[in-house]
Amino acid sequence: MREYQVPAVDEVADDESLSDAVFDNAEKFPDTVSFRRKHGEDWSDVTAAEFAEQVTSVARGLIASGVEHGDRVSLLSRTRFEWTVLDYAIAAVGATTVPIYQTSSPDQIEWILSDSGAVAVIIESDEHRDVVHGLRDRLTSLRHVWQIEPTDGGTPAVEHLVAEGASVDAEQVGVRRAAVRADDLATLIYTSGTTGRPKGCELTHRNLLTELKTAGVLFGDLMNESASLLLFLPLAHVLAKIIQCGGVHNRTTIGHVSDTANLLADLAAFRPTFVLSVPRVFEKVFNSAQQKAHSSGKGAIFDAAASTAEEWSRAQPSPGLVLSLKHALFDRLVYGKLRAALGGRCVAAVSGGAPLGERLGHFFRGVGLPVYEGYGLTETSGGITVNTPDAQRIGTVGRPLAGSAVRIAEEDGEILVRGDLVFRGYWHNPEATEEATSDGWFRTGDIGDLDEDGFLRITGRKKELIVTAGGKNVAPAVLEDRLRSHPLVSQCMVVGDNQPFIGALVTLDPEALPAWRTEHGKPAPGEPGDPSDLVTDPDLLAEIDLAVKDANQAVSHAEGIKKFRVLAVDFTEAGGELTPTLKLKRNVVTQTYADDIAALYDTAGARR
């Protein structure tokens, strides 16, 4: 077995908890700007002292409402400042935060509230209110429903709790905080569930604090009192949660954006020093910039600049004089404008949730915005391996964090992990916990490889491996990641289990289509954004065919895509084909588009 382990650096004391940082900051650095809060188009500062005061006031309200140590309190909301205040107030009274994605279905909401035994739920919208009210009779543990933005004249959740807590002495919050131990349950995060019913992952204060302390050492130059971060990923996801806590822990100024429709404008106004995102966002940034350049007649310059950026990154640490001069020229012509689009202060980014791909990794490093990829699951408190400014190997997801170990199983290449980052178990599900762990190692379900320096490379997911009729094992992610990098491609899913060859379903990016139509003289559709007329268009199919051939360069001939089918509908979270972190729900796509998949293996129905 191949294994790589990193010794622990700064262990978590038994009496430490997540909310300690809030009150330590308020005491030692009261005037530090901890948050910038958006009001319409304006941003206002929230100091460390003011944030601690708000957390205390809400915590007093939770105590007054009867929330006890160990109780579960659910948060069903988009990413916003109130989410963070409520999250830390729940931690301060020794309760457990149970996040729910704001896009969750009524069945998912009912399951999480019921299975967790939540005593209270804090919702955001009227839609959430209607769903929860319709479930009240079946949720026997639920005593309170508070709404962040009521539209019926009611009192907003934060204001309500502050008023409720007026009769509770602030010292009681201190007493409750002091009773919280490192091994208490901090959050119960339900896996988004690409298949089956979500399981509750038990993450303790020790789990999360271990992540914060180890990652804080590695990213000290990026997350500190001089840095700023704009959060727009769902805080219900473990990666956004841990970055939120890391920002507070390291006194990094944090902003929140609930609606990403105007993300570029918000980035320009907030001017973060680094961003956190998933690979699809970085793909969209590149594709949009490329499409815009080609539409304005500057495509050749952009393509040359992109090629130079990648070449310069791959040539590090010795790019040579000629390449360095070309790179410096394109920095003035192209790269500087890309950095300016993020506010002009951004120096790096963190990516997780899925593979970014080597080409994009080298491109962004080449333009002066290195993207540090990591790897982890909800069960590992977020990242358990990560690339860092001092140790980056593009194409890998980095080395294990301090105090963690990664092992590759000899029999099937599965990635096994252990350390204080690994969760306590699945809530009320000892069978699932036992199935996922063996001799102290957590079985991730992913397949990968370790190089001699301990850098981990993800090659696929065990349950997603496709076995063709000829017995060939194919990891679909390699093909899908490369195919999605094409500007016209929004999503794709590789298929071929028990079939004679590999095929793919492809969806089109609605943002890229208008410019492509103009460039190729294709009339606009009667319904804006409708790509139905293009799914059999020879010019479009030829371009997708080139993208497929490019993707096939990453695999052997036997693993390559032989036929594809372009769909008239995109895969979306709202449609049920994607999770909130934009991962494919393969079972849903397989069922919904069964006829299209069957057509791939019918000569008359194939698109290529």
DAUR-V718783 format. One record per run of one state. SS is the DSSP state (helix for helix, strand for strand, loop for the rest). FROM is the first residue (numbers start at 0). LEN is the number of residues. Records with the same first field share a line. If there is no record, write none. Layout:
SS->FROM-LEN + FROM-LEN
This chain:
loop->0-1 + 5-14 + 28-4 + 39-2 + 64-7 + 76-4 + 92-3 + 100-5 + 116-3 + 123-2 + 138-5 + 147-9 + 167-2 + 178-6 + 190-9 + 218-9 + 231-6 + 249-3 + 256-3 + 270-3 + 277-1 + 295-3 + 314-6 + 341-6 + 351-6 + 366-3 + 380-1 + 386-1 + 388-2 + 391-7 + 400-3 + 408-5 + 419-5 + 426-3 + 438-2 + 450-5 + 464-1 + 467-5 + 474-1 + 484-4 + 495-6 + 508-1 + 520-11 + 534-3 + 552-4 + 559-1 + 566-11 + 578-5 + 584-1 + 592-1 + 600-2 + 605-3
strand->1-4 + 32-7 + 41-6 + 71-5 + 95-5 + 119-4 + 143-4 + 184-6 + 199-5 + 227-4 + 252-4 + 273-4 + 347-4 + 369-8 + 381-5 + 387-1 + 390-1 + 398-2 + 403-5 + 413-6 + 424-2 + 436-2 + 440-10 + 455-6 + 465-2 + 472-2 + 488-7 + 501-7 + 560-6 + 577-1 + 583-1
helix->19-9 + 47-17 + 80-12 + 105-11 + 125-13 + 156-11 + 169-9 + 204-14 + 237-12 + 259-11 + 278-17 + 298-16 + 320-21 + 357-9 + 377-3 + 429-7 + 461-3 + 475-9 + 509-11 + 531-3 + 537-15 + 556-3 + 585-7 + 593-7 + 602-3
